[in-house]
Amino acid sequence: MRARVQSLQARVLPHGPVDALRQVALFFCAYYAYRFVRGQVDDPGGAAVAFQHARELISIERTLHLFIEPSVQAWAAAKPAVVDVASWIYINAQTSVTIGALVFLYLAYNRSFYFVRNMFVVAMAIALVGYVVFPTAPPRFFPEWGFVDSVSNFTGIGHDSVTVNALFNPSAAVPSMHVAFALMVGVPLSRLVRPRPARVFWAIYPLLITFVIVVTANHFLADAVLGAITAGLAASTAAWLARARPAAWAFAPQAEVAA
């Protein structure tokens, strides 16, 4: 019986419970760093700066003839099912999907998990700098441009509620970590999983999330581009770190057998 328990633990926790707790602790530290940074910019003056930065993004996109977000949301507004599905995906993308993907990577493709983990740590560090240097309000705060807060309409809970404000930073639009996270789980999983439908899903997942953040008026296209750049920088840094510890931190694209 003891041997069976040890075998099960080895498959469920490849490096033991201490390693699993270490990974959880790293992500908790990243979240509390996010909370600390929010405290530095979450004041009336910071809110005014965030709104000004958003207006600057709108001006830049209009100059480049890329300010298509109002048209995209207006198109979706005529299709309530599209808006509702997009709102549901937006709510779950950063929680259920991302956390589930990371747990799956840890259990089924443990050799590649640490590369992805390093990407996340680096990307979140870059994002924290972005939130301090360039706090930006999301499109949903600009109804004068025709934007509608579809997520609030879907849930019936306003973004100004105590619970929502306690968990999320309303001035953290740049970069879009929805897009960054989607790339950092979607690209690795599209290379690791075996079933073709799953590979296709993860390959297009970042594009789906980009559509979702625009349709729900939570990000500008510029935020999505900066989120993708953040993911790219994080991947490059993770690859550089892997050269220091290839046995522990290198990505293993070859198929691994799930436990």
HUGI-V148284 format. One record per backbone hydrogen bond with DSSP energy under -0.5 kcal/mol. NH is the residue of the N-H (numbers start at 1). CO is the residue of the C=O. If there is no record, write none. Layout:
NH_CO + NH_CO
//
This chain:
5_1 + 6_2 + 7_3 + 8_4 + 9_5 + 10_6 + 11_7 + 12_8 + 13_9 + 16_13 + 19_15 + 20_16 + 21_17 + 22_18 + 23_19 + 24_20 + 25_21 + 26_22 + 27_23 + 28_24 + 29_25 + 30_26 + 31_27 + 32_28 + 33_29 + 34_30 + 35_31 + 36_32 + 37_33 + 38_34 + 39_35 + 40_36 + 40_37 + 41_37 + 41_38 + 42_38 + 43_41 + 47_43 + 48_44 + 49_45 + 50_46 + 51_47 + 52_48 + 53_49 + 54_50 + 55_51 + 56_52 + 57_53 + 58_54 + 59_55 + 60_56 + 61_57 + 62_58 + 63_59 + 64_60 + 65_62 + 66_61 + 67_61 + 68_66 + 72_68 + 73_69 + 74_70 + 75_71 + 76_72 + 77_73 + 78_74 + 78_75 + 79_76 + 82_79 + 83_76 + 83_79 + 84_80 + 85_81 + 86_82 + 87_83 + 88_84 + 89_85 + 90_86 + 91_87 + 92_88 + 93_89 + 94_90 + 95_92 + 97_92 + 98_93 + 99_95 + 100_95 + 100_96 + 101_97 + 102_98 + 103_99 + 104_100 + 105_101 + 106_102 + 107_103 + 108_104 + 109_104 + 109_105 + 112_109 + 113_109 + 114_110 + 116_112 + 117_113 + 118_114 + 119_115 + 120_116 + 121_117 + 122_118 + 123_119 + 124_120 + 125_121 + 126_122 + 127_123 + 128_124 + 129_125 + 130_126 + 131_127 + 132_128 + 133_129 + 134_130 + 136_171 + 137_50 + 138_170 + 140_217 + 141_138 + 142_139 + 145_142 + 146_143 + 147_142 + 150_148 + 153_149 + 154_150 + 155_151 + 156_152 + 158_156 + 161_158 + 165_161 + 166_162 + 167_163 + 167_164 + 168_164 + 170_168 + 172_169 + 173_136 + 175_173 + 176_223 + 177_175 + 180_176 + 181_177 + 182_178 + 183_179 + 184_180 + 185_181 + 186_182 + 187_183 + 189_185 + 190_186 + 191_187 + 191_188 + 192_188 + 193_189 + 199_195 + 200_196 + 201_197 + 202_198 + 203_199 + 204_200 + 205_201 + 206_202 + 208_204 + 209_205 + 210_206 + 211_207 + 212_208 + 213_209 + 214_210 + 215_211 + 216_212 + 217_214 + 218_213 + 219_213 + 224_220 + 225_221 + 226_222 + 227_223 + 228_224 + 229_225 + 230_226 + 231_227 + 232_228 + 233_229 + 234_230 + 235_231 + 236_232 + 237_233 + 238_234 + 239_235 + 240_236 + 241_237 + 242_238 + 243_239 + 243_240 + 244_240 + 244_241 + 245_241 + 248_245 + 249_245 + 250_246 + 253_251 + 258_256
//
